[in-house]
Amino acid sequence: MDICRYFLCFALFGFIGWAYESVYYSIMQRRLVSSGFLNGCICPIYGIGGLVLSLMLGKIENPLHLFFSGMIITCTLEYIVSALMERVFHERWWDYSNWPLNINGRVCIIGGVAFGTMSVLGVKYIIPATFNAVIGLTDHMVHISAVIVAILILFDIIVTVRNSDNFNDKLWYVREQSKIFEEGGVGYRIMHTLNPFSDDEYEASIIEKIKRRLHK
């Protein structure tokens, strides 16, 4: 494929990611949410992720290998992008600080499992379908579409950066996300139901089990 077709695939992957995140946040927050860094309906990190997965994992057939490879690649990408965006814009665009098994609040095991699953679905179904759709377009249509989409994304980036002072208002749902596993949050209640012990009691029970094993 030529660069214009790859660019259109990037845009389509970004749109799919925006739709996924917007639906997720809208359900979690019980109100309509337009997720992502840009004001428009594209999340660039998903566009990049889709292309990276297609290039690095496109030839892997085993779903289990796809899952773990995809989880590692996407979590690494998520961590790097999170750190870069925080350094540039002094804001966190996602925050897993209170989620179980997180690394510096940038990635967590729950997100990793979700991205691993999406990697399998993406490499097996979504990415091939997207590539086939774009390949089926005429060169003339591809070039015109690529120019229009590029202009729209560039305009969106300019507007978003110029209005960066409004990031705090835009990112209210990120702050709410970080509270899911705080005491009283939905995630906290689920975890507490699965493990009714306090943290100290849970650690003590593990230590006691280890001692019993050692005495056998």
The 8 nearest C-alpha neighbors of each residue, nearest first, counted from 0:
[[1, 4, 2, 5, 134, 3, 130, 133],
 [0, 2, 3, 4, 5, 6, 138, 134],
 [1, 3, 5, 4, 6, 0, 7, 145],
 [4, 2, 6, 5, 1, 145, 7, 142],
 [3, 5, 7, 6, 2, 1, 0, 8],
 [6, 4, 8, 2, 3, 7, 9, 1],
 [5, 7, 9, 3, 4, 8, 2, 10],
 [8, 6, 10, 4, 9, 5, 145, 11],
 [7, 9, 5, 11, 6, 10, 12, 4],
 [10, 8, 46, 6, 12, 7, 11, 13],
 [11, 9, 13, 7, 8, 12, 46, 14],
 [10, 12, 14, 8, 13, 9, 7, 15],
 [13, 11, 46, 15, 9, 14, 10, 45],
 [14, 12, 46, 42, 41, 45, 10, 16],
 [13, 15, 41, 17, 11, 16, 12, 40],
 [16, 14, 12, 18, 17, 13, 19, 11],
 [15, 17, 19, 13, 45, 14, 18, 42],
 [16, 18, 14, 42, 20, 41, 15, 19],
 [19, 17, 15, 21, 16, 20, 22, 14],
 [20, 18, 16, 22, 17, 21, 23, 15],
 [21, 19, 23, 17, 22, 18, 34, 24],
 [22, 20, 34, 18, 33, 24, 23, 32],
 [21, 23, 25, 19, 20, 24, 18, 26],
 [22, 24, 20, 26, 21, 25, 19, 27],
 [25, 23, 27, 21, 26, 22, 28, 20],
 [24, 26, 31, 32, 22, 30, 28, 29],
 [25, 27, 29, 23, 24, 28, 22, 30],
 [28, 26, 24, 25, 29, 23, 176, 30],
 [27, 29, 25, 30, 26, 24, 172, 175],
 [30, 28, 26, 25, 27, 31, 24, 32],
 [29, 31, 25, 28, 32, 26, 27, 24],
 [32, 30, 25, 33, 29, 21, 24, 28],
 [31, 33, 25, 21, 34, 24, 30, 22],
 [34, 32, 21, 31, 35, 40, 17, 38],
 [35, 33, 21, 32, 20, 17, 36, 24],
 [36, 34, 42, 37, 17, 33, 41, 38],
 [35, 37, 38, 42, 34, 92, 159, 43],
 [38, 36, 39, 35, 159, 155, 156, 41],
 [37, 39, 159, 155, 36, 40, 35, 33],
 [40, 38, 37, 41, 155, 152, 33, 42],
 [39, 41, 14, 17, 38, 42, 37, 18],
 [42, 40, 14, 13, 17, 39, 43, 10],
 [41, 43, 13, 17, 35, 44, 45, 16],
 [44, 42, 46, 13, 45, 41, 47, 10],
 [45, 43, 47, 46, 42, 48, 13, 80],
 [46, 44, 48, 13, 16, 43, 47, 42],
 [47, 45, 13, 9, 12, 43, 49, 44],
 [46, 48, 44, 50, 45, 49, 51, 43],
 [49, 47, 45, 51, 46, 50, 44, 52],
 [48, 50, 52, 46, 47, 51, 45, 12],
 [49, 51, 53, 47, 52, 48, 54, 46],
 [52, 50, 48, 54, 53, 49, 55, 47],
 [53, 51, 55, 49, 56, 54, 50, 48],
 [52, 54, 57, 50, 51, 56, 55, 49],
 [53, 55, 51, 52, 57, 56, 50, 58],
 [56, 54, 52, 53, 51, 57, 58, 50],
 [57, 55, 52, 59, 58, 53, 54, 65],
 [56, 58, 53, 59, 54, 55, 122, 52],
 [57, 59, 56, 60, 55, 53, 54, 122],
 [60, 58, 56, 57, 61, 65, 64, 62],
 [59, 61, 62, 58, 65, 64, 57, 123],
 [60, 62, 64, 63, 59, 65, 66, 119],
 [63, 61, 65, 64, 66, 119, 60, 59],
 [64, 62, 66, 65, 61, 67, 119, 68],
 [65, 63, 61, 66, 62, 67, 68, 59],
 [66, 64, 62, 68, 63, 69, 119, 67],
 [65, 67, 115, 63, 69, 64, 68, 119],
 [66, 68, 70, 69, 64, 65, 115, 71],
 [69, 67, 65, 71, 70, 66, 64, 72],
 [70, 68, 115, 72, 66, 118, 67, 71],
 [69, 71, 115, 67, 111, 73, 68, 72],
 [72, 70, 68, 74, 69, 73, 75, 67],
 [71, 73, 69, 75, 74, 70, 68, 76],
 [74, 72, 76, 70, 75, 71, 69, 77],
 [75, 73, 77, 71, 76, 72, 70, 78],
 [76, 74, 78, 72, 73, 77, 71, 79],
 [75, 77, 73, 79, 74, 78, 80, 72],
 [76, 78, 74, 80, 75, 79, 73, 81],
 [77, 79, 81, 75, 105, 76, 80, 74],
 [80, 78, 76, 82, 81, 77, 83, 75],
 [79, 81, 83, 77, 82, 78, 84, 76],
 [82, 80, 78, 84, 79, 83, 77, 85],
 [83, 81, 85, 79, 80, 84, 86, 78],
 [82, 84, 80, 86, 85, 81, 79, 87],
 [85, 83, 87, 81, 86, 82, 88, 80],
 [84, 86, 89, 90, 82, 88, 91, 83],
 [85, 87, 83, 84, 89, 88, 82, 90],
 [86, 88, 84, 85, 89, 83, 90, 82],
 [89, 87, 85, 90, 84, 86, 163, 91],
 [90, 88, 85, 86, 87, 91, 84, 83],
 [91, 89, 85, 88, 92, 84, 166, 86],
 [90, 92, 93, 85, 94, 81, 89, 84],
 [91, 93, 90, 173, 94, 81, 170, 36],
 [94, 92, 91, 173, 95, 105, 81, 176],
 [93, 95, 104, 177, 96, 105, 91, 173],
 [96, 94, 104, 98, 97, 177, 105, 101],
 [95, 97, 104, 94, 98, 177, 103, 101],
 [96, 98, 180, 95, 177, 181, 99, 178],
 [99, 97, 95, 180, 96, 101, 100, 107],
 [100, 98, 101, 97, 107, 108, 180, 109],
 [101, 99, 107, 108, 98, 102, 109, 106],
 [100, 102, 107, 106, 104, 99, 98, 103],
 [101, 103, 104, 106, 105, 107, 100, 96],
 [104, 102, 105, 101, 96, 106, 95, 94],
 [103, 105, 96, 95, 94, 102, 101, 106],
 [104, 106, 103, 78, 102, 94, 95, 81],
 [105, 107, 101, 102, 104, 78, 74, 95],
 [108, 106, 101, 110, 100, 109, 111, 102],
 [107, 109, 111, 110, 100, 112, 101, 106],
 [110, 108, 112, 111, 107, 113, 99, 98],
 [109, 111, 113, 107, 108, 112, 114, 106],
 [110, 112, 108, 114, 70, 109, 113, 115],
 [111, 113, 115, 109, 110, 114, 108, 116],
 [114, 112, 110, 116, 111, 115, 117, 109],
 [115, 113, 117, 111, 116, 112, 70, 118],
 [116, 114, 70, 66, 112, 118, 69, 117],
 [115, 117, 113, 119, 118, 114, 66, 112],
 [116, 118, 114, 120, 119, 115, 121, 113],
 [119, 117, 121, 115, 69, 116, 120, 122],
 [118, 120, 116, 121, 122, 117, 65, 66],
 [121, 119, 117, 123, 118, 124, 122, 116],
 [120, 122, 125, 118, 126, 119, 124, 123],
 [121, 123, 119, 126, 120, 124, 118, 57],
 [124, 122, 120, 121, 119, 125, 127, 126],
 [123, 125, 121, 120, 127, 122, 126, 128],
 [126, 124, 121, 128, 127, 129, 120, 122],
 [125, 127, 129, 121, 122, 128, 124, 130],
 [128, 126, 130, 129, 125, 124, 131, 122],
 [127, 129, 131, 125, 126, 130, 124, 132],
 [130, 128, 126, 132, 127, 131, 125, 133],
 [129, 131, 127, 133, 132, 128, 134, 126],
 [132, 130, 134, 128, 129, 133, 127, 135],
 [131, 133, 129, 135, 130, 134, 128, 136],
 [134, 132, 130, 135, 136, 131, 4, 129],
 [135, 133, 131, 136, 132, 130, 4, 0],
 [134, 136, 132, 133, 131, 137, 130, 138],
 [137, 135, 133, 134, 141, 140, 138, 132],
 [136, 138, 140, 139, 141, 135, 134, 142],
 [139, 137, 141, 140, 142, 136, 143, 4],
 [138, 140, 142, 137, 141, 143, 136, 144],
 [141, 139, 137, 143, 138, 142, 144, 136],
 [142, 140, 138, 144, 139, 143, 145, 137],
 [141, 143, 145, 139, 144, 140, 138, 146],
 [142, 144, 140, 146, 145, 141, 147, 139],
 [145, 143, 141, 147, 142, 146, 140, 148],
 [144, 146, 142, 148, 143, 147, 3, 149],
 [145, 147, 149, 143, 144, 148, 150, 142],
 [148, 146, 144, 150, 149, 145, 151, 143],
 [147, 149, 151, 145, 150, 146, 144, 152],
 [148, 150, 146, 152, 147, 151, 145, 153],
 [151, 149, 153, 147, 148, 152, 154, 146],
 [150, 152, 148, 154, 149, 153, 155, 147],
 [151, 153, 155, 149, 154, 150, 148, 156],
 [154, 152, 156, 150, 155, 151, 149, 157],
 [153, 155, 151, 157, 152, 156, 150, 158],
 [154, 156, 152, 158, 153, 157, 159, 151],
 [155, 157, 159, 153, 154, 158, 160, 152],
 [158, 156, 154, 160, 155, 159, 161, 153],
 [157, 159, 161, 155, 156, 160, 162, 154],
 [160, 158, 156, 162, 157, 161, 37, 155],
 [159, 161, 163, 157, 162, 158, 156, 155],
 [162, 160, 158, 159, 163, 157, 164, 156],
 [163, 161, 159, 160, 164, 165, 158, 166],
 [162, 164, 160, 165, 166, 161, 159, 88],
 [165, 163, 162, 166, 167, 161, 160, 168],
 [164, 166, 163, 167, 168, 162, 169, 170],
 [165, 167, 169, 163, 168, 164, 170, 162],
 [168, 166, 170, 165, 169, 171, 164, 90],
 [167, 169, 166, 165, 170, 171, 164, 172],
 [170, 168, 166, 167, 171, 165, 172, 34],
 [169, 171, 173, 167, 172, 168, 166, 174],
 [170, 172, 174, 173, 169, 168, 175, 167],
 [171, 173, 175, 170, 174, 176, 28, 24],
 [174, 172, 176, 170, 175, 171, 93, 177],
 [173, 175, 171, 177, 172, 176, 170, 178],
 [174, 176, 172, 178, 173, 177, 171, 179],
 [177, 175, 173, 178, 174, 179, 172, 94],
 [176, 178, 174, 175, 94, 95, 179, 97],
 [179, 177, 181, 175, 176, 180, 184, 97],
 [178, 180, 184, 186, 185, 176, 177, 181],
 [181, 179, 187, 186, 184, 178, 97, 98],
 [182, 180, 178, 184, 179, 187, 183, 97],
 [183, 181, 184, 187, 180, 188, 178, 179],
 [182, 184, 181, 187, 188, 185, 180, 179],
 [185, 183, 179, 187, 181, 180, 186, 182],
 [186, 184, 188, 187, 179, 189, 180, 183],
 [185, 187, 180, 189, 179, 188, 184, 190],
 [186, 188, 180, 184, 190, 189, 185, 182],
 [189, 187, 191, 185, 186, 190, 192, 184],
 [188, 190, 192, 186, 191, 187, 193, 185],
 [191, 189, 193, 187, 192, 188, 194, 186],
 [190, 192, 194, 188, 195, 193, 189, 187],
 [193, 191, 189, 190, 194, 195, 188, 187],
 [194, 192, 190, 191, 195, 189, 188, 196],
 [193, 195, 191, 192, 196, 190, 201, 197],
 [196, 194, 191, 192, 193, 197, 190, 201],
 [197, 195, 201, 200, 194, 198, 191, 199],
 [196, 198, 200, 199, 201, 195, 194, 191],
 [197, 199, 201, 200, 202, 196, 203, 194],
 [200, 198, 202, 201, 197, 203, 196, 204],
 [201, 199, 203, 197, 196, 202, 198, 204],
 [200, 202, 198, 204, 203, 196, 199, 197],
 [201, 203, 205, 199, 204, 200, 198, 206],
 [204, 202, 200, 206, 201, 205, 199, 207],
 [203, 205, 207, 201, 202, 206, 200, 208],
 [206, 204, 208, 202, 207, 203, 209, 201],
 [205, 207, 203, 209, 208, 204, 210, 202],
 [208, 206, 204, 210, 205, 209, 203, 211],
 [207, 209, 205, 211, 210, 206, 204, 212],
 [208, 210, 212, 206, 207, 211, 213, 205],
 [211, 209, 207, 213, 212, 208, 206, 214],
 [212, 210, 208, 214, 213, 209, 207, 215],
 [213, 211, 209, 210, 215, 214, 208, 207],
 [212, 214, 210, 211, 215, 209, 208, 207],
 [213, 215, 211, 212, 210, 209, 208, 207],
 [214, 212, 213, 211, 210, 209, 208, 207]]
